[in-house]
Amino acid sequence: METIGIVSYGANIPRLRIKTEEIASVWGKDGDAISKGLGIHEKSVPSIDQDTATISVEAARAALKRCTVNPQDIGAIYIGSESHPYAVKPTGTIVGDAIGATPDLMVADYEFACKAGTAAMQTCTAFVKAGMIKYGLAIGADTSQAAPGDALEYSASAGGAAFIIGKEDVIATINHTCSFTTDTPDFWRRAERKYPSHAGRFTGAPAYFKHVTNCATNCMKIAGTKPEDYDYAIFHQPNAKFPVTVAKRLGFTFDQIKQGLVVPYIGNTYSGASLVGLASVLDVAKPGDRIFLTSYGSGAGSDGFDITVTEKIIELALKNAPTIAQMVDNKEYIDYGTYAKITDLLYWE
């Protein structure tokens, strides 16, 4: 049986941060309640020279620094995001040129709310398995938007992760993957609108929990596994409470999810959220560790993955790029005025 999976990975999290209590101080008592309810202490903020393209480039470069893959051998680049810098102009071509990939390249930008990055992983895995490409580059990245004063403002952040998928020197085998998808419009952004809309409490039971639970259950059934078979688990983290709740419902412990739970410290990176969590787990994983991953994207759907870490992870040049923990700790706080200015928060066309 062919071994197909993650050959290398990298991530990028902007250095700037704003504390949720700083946001709450602007919006008063209601804002303070929202801030505490989400379980998020602070979030990352993109600077004026950072967007989904620059975050994707930096994450991809980090992945390449850790391995010996020649960029010319990458045959596909798929980037999942809901904040691509151009409505008509692919982010993937920018990344391809920046890393020195061959022009003989399949490229597409994906959009499925917060699960577009895991969909990119599935596509690259399928192409490698089919023998159409040697390596595929899958990225999930966002500089997510939220209207001023909206509950989303306390969580919407910036960051992303990149994964090189292939057959050689695989550090983590993708054993199984599956998806669960319905037309459940819990969150949306109409064309030409600056900020998204959402259905409040509707985002919980019929949206996030239904899809994550069904996808995770189906994935474990396909893999023939139980929650206790895994050393680590990552669930999409729009806030600090949803992933903890769904993990408990499925039978996972907090010890299994705590390594990948980074949302309290950087916020919800949307398409990057579950993948940054996976990167955090791979930063500390050892050969033989079993990893379970379930993403979620509004609209709505989830992708599930059963992953096994191999002996090759020992050879990965982890120190050649910052770990998630190092990027979380490398930060500079800004006030609300600076945050509003550099993100054009109060500007409408």
SVG drawing of the C-alpha trace seen along z (x, -y; Angstrom):
<svg xmlns="http://www.w3.org/2000/svg" viewBox="-31 -55 48 57">
<polyline fill="none" stroke="black" stroke-width="0.4" points="0.0,0.0 1.3,-3.4 2.1,-5.9 0.6,-9.3 0.5,-12.1 2.2,-15.2 5.9,-15.6 6.4,-19.0 4.4,-21.9 4.8,-25.5 2.7,-28.3 2.5,-32.1 0.8,-34.1 1.0,-37.9 2.9,-39.4 0.4,-42.2 -2.2,-41.4 -5.2,-43.1 -6.7,-41.9 -10.4,-41.2 -10.8,-43.3 -9.5,-46.2 -12.2,-45.6 -14.8,-45.3 -13.7,-48.6 -14.9,-50.3 -18.3,-48.6 -19.2,-48.6 -20.9,-46.1 -22.3,-43.9 -18.9,-43.6 -17.3,-42.5 -19.9,-39.7 -19.2,-38.5 -15.5,-38.6 -15.6,-36.4 -18.2,-34.0 -15.9,-33.1 -12.9,-32.2 -10.6,-34.2 -8.0,-36.4 -6.5,-38.1 -6.3,-37.8 -3.8,-38.3 -4.1,-41.3 -2.7,-41.6 -0.5,-44.6 -0.9,-47.0 1.5,-44.8 0.0,-41.4 -2.9,-39.6 -3.9,-36.1 -1.2,-36.0 1.7,-37.1 0.6,-34.7 0.4,-31.9 3.8,-32.7 5.4,-32.7 3.7,-29.5 4.8,-27.8 8.4,-29.0 8.5,-27.7 7.3,-24.2 10.0,-24.2 12.7,-25.2 12.0,-22.1 12.4,-19.6 14.4,-18.8 11.5,-19.1 12.4,-21.0 9.6,-23.6 9.9,-22.6 8.4,-19.2 5.3,-20.8 2.5,-20.1 -0.5,-21.7 -1.2,-24.6 -4.6,-25.0 -5.3,-27.8 -8.4,-27.9 -9.5,-31.3 -12.5,-33.5 -10.3,-36.6 -8.4,-36.2 -7.0,-39.7 -8.6,-39.7 -12.1,-38.8 -10.7,-38.0 -7.0,-37.1 -5.8,-33.9 -3.7,-33.9 -2.2,-30.6 -0.2,-32.1 1.4,-34.6 2.5,-31.8 3.7,-29.7 6.0,-32.5 7.2,-33.4 8.4,-29.9 9.9,-29.2 7.4,-26.6 7.3,-25.4 4.7,-27.0 3.6,-23.4 1.3,-23.8 -2.4,-23.2 -3.7,-26.2 -7.0,-27.1 -8.3,-29.2 -10.8,-27.5 -13.7,-29.0 -15.8,-27.0 -15.7,-29.3 -13.4,-27.9 -12.9,-24.4 -11.4,-25.4 -7.9,-24.6 -8.8,-21.0 -10.6,-20.7 -7.3,-21.7 -5.5,-18.9 -8.0,-16.4 -7.5,-17.6 -3.7,-17.3 -4.0,-13.9 -6.2,-12.6 -3.9,-14.0 -0.8,-12.4 -2.7,-9.1 -3.7,-9.2 -0.1,-9.8 -1.0,-13.1 1.5,-15.1 4.6,-14.3 3.8,-16.9 0.9,-19.2 0.8,-22.3 -2.3,-22.8 -2.8,-26.0 -5.5,-27.4 -5.1,-31.1 -7.2,-34.1 -7.3,-37.7 -10.8,-37.4 -13.3,-40.3 -15.9,-41.2 -18.2,-44.3 -17.4,-46.8 -19.2,-45.8 -20.3,-42.4 -19.6,-39.3 -17.3,-38.1 -15.0,-41.1 -13.7,-39.4 -12.5,-36.3 -11.9,-37.1 -8.1,-37.0 -5.3,-36.3 -3.0,-33.4 -2.5,-30.2 -0.7,-27.0 0.7,-25.2 1.2,-21.4 3.2,-19.7 1.5,-16.4 3.4,-13.6 4.6,-9.9 8.2,-10.3 9.6,-11.0 6.1,-11.3 6.1,-12.5 2.4,-11.9 0.3,-9.4 -3.2,-10.4 -4.9,-7.1 -8.5,-8.1 -10.5,-11.2 -14.2,-11.9 -16.6,-14.8 -20.2,-15.7 -22.0,-18.5 -25.4,-20.1 -27.0,-23.4 -27.1,-25.1 -26.6,-28.9 -25.4,-29.8 -22.8,-32.4 -22.5,-34.2 -21.1,-37.2 -22.9,-38.5 -20.9,-39.7 -19.4,-43.2 -20.2,-43.2 -17.3,-44.1 -18.4,-42.1 -20.1,-38.8 -23.5,-38.1 -24.3,-35.2 -27.4,-33.6 -26.2,-33.9 -27.1,-30.9 -28.1,-29.0 -24.3,-28.5 -24.2,-26.0 -26.5,-22.9 -27.7,-22.7 -24.5,-24.0 -21.1,-23.4 -22.1,-20.6 -24.2,-18.6 -21.5,-18.7 -18.5,-18.1 -20.2,-15.3 -21.4,-13.5 -18.2,-13.9 -16.0,-12.8 -18.3,-9.8 -18.2,-8.7 -14.4,-9.1 -13.8,-6.9 -16.2,-4.3 -14.3,-4.2 -11.0,-4.0 -12.3,-1.5 -11.1,-3.6 -12.4,-5.0 -11.5,-8.3 -9.1,-6.6 -7.1,-5.3 -5.8,-8.9 -3.0,-10.8 -4.2,-14.1 -7.4,-15.6 -8.1,-18.9 -11.6,-20.3 -12.3,-23.5 -12.0,-26.3 -14.2,-29.4 -14.0,-30.1 -12.5,-28.3 -15.8,-26.6 -17.1,-24.8 -14.1,-22.5 -14.0,-21.5 -17.7,-20.8 -17.7,-18.7 -14.7,-16.8 -16.4,-15.8 -19.6,-14.8 -17.5,-12.5 -15.6,-10.9 -12.3,-12.8 -10.5,-14.2 -9.2,-17.7 -5.7,-16.3 -6.1,-15.1 -7.2,-18.5 -5.2,-21.0 -2.0,-21.0 -4.0,-22.0 -6.3,-24.5 -4.6,-27.8 -7.7,-30.0 -7.6,-31.5 -4.3,-33.1 -4.6,-34.1 -8.3,-34.0 -10.2,-32.3 -8.0,-32.2 -10.9,-30.9 -9.5,-28.7 -6.3,-28.4 -7.9,-27.5 -7.9,-23.7 -4.7,-23.6 -2.8,-25.8 -4.0,-23.5 -2.6,-20.5 0.7,-22.3 0.8,-22.9 0.3,-19.1 3.0,-18.2 5.4,-20.5 5.5,-18.1 4.3,-14.8 6.4,-11.6 6.6,-8.5 3.5,-6.3 1.2,-9.1 -2.3,-9.0 -4.0,-12.3 -7.7,-13.0 -8.7,-16.2 -12.2,-17.5 -12.6,-20.9 -15.8,-22.9 -16.9,-25.5 -20.2,-27.5 -22.6,-26.8 -22.0,-24.0 -19.6,-21.1 -16.8,-19.3 -13.7,-17.3 -12.3,-14.5 -8.8,-13.0 -7.3,-10.0 -3.5,-10.6 -0.5,-8.5 2.9,-10.1 5.8,-8.2 9.5,-7.8 10.4,-10.4 9.2,-13.2 12.5,-12.8 14.3,-13.9 12.2,-17.0 14.2,-20.2 11.7,-21.6 14.1,-24.3 14.4,-25.8 11.1,-27.7 9.2,-29.0 6.9,-26.6 3.3,-27.6 4.3,-28.2 7.1,-30.5 4.8,-32.5 2.1,-32.7 4.7,-34.2 6.2,-36.6 3.7,-39.4 3.2,-43.2 0.0,-44.6 -1.9,-47.4 -4.8,-49.6 -8.3,-49.7 -7.5,-52.9 -4.4,-51.3 -6.3,-48.1 -9.2,-50.0 -6.7,-52.1 -4.5,-49.3 -7.4,-47.0 -9.7,-49.7 -12.3,-48.6 -14.4,-51.7 -14.1,-52.2 -17.0,-51.3 -16.8,-51.8"/>
</svg>
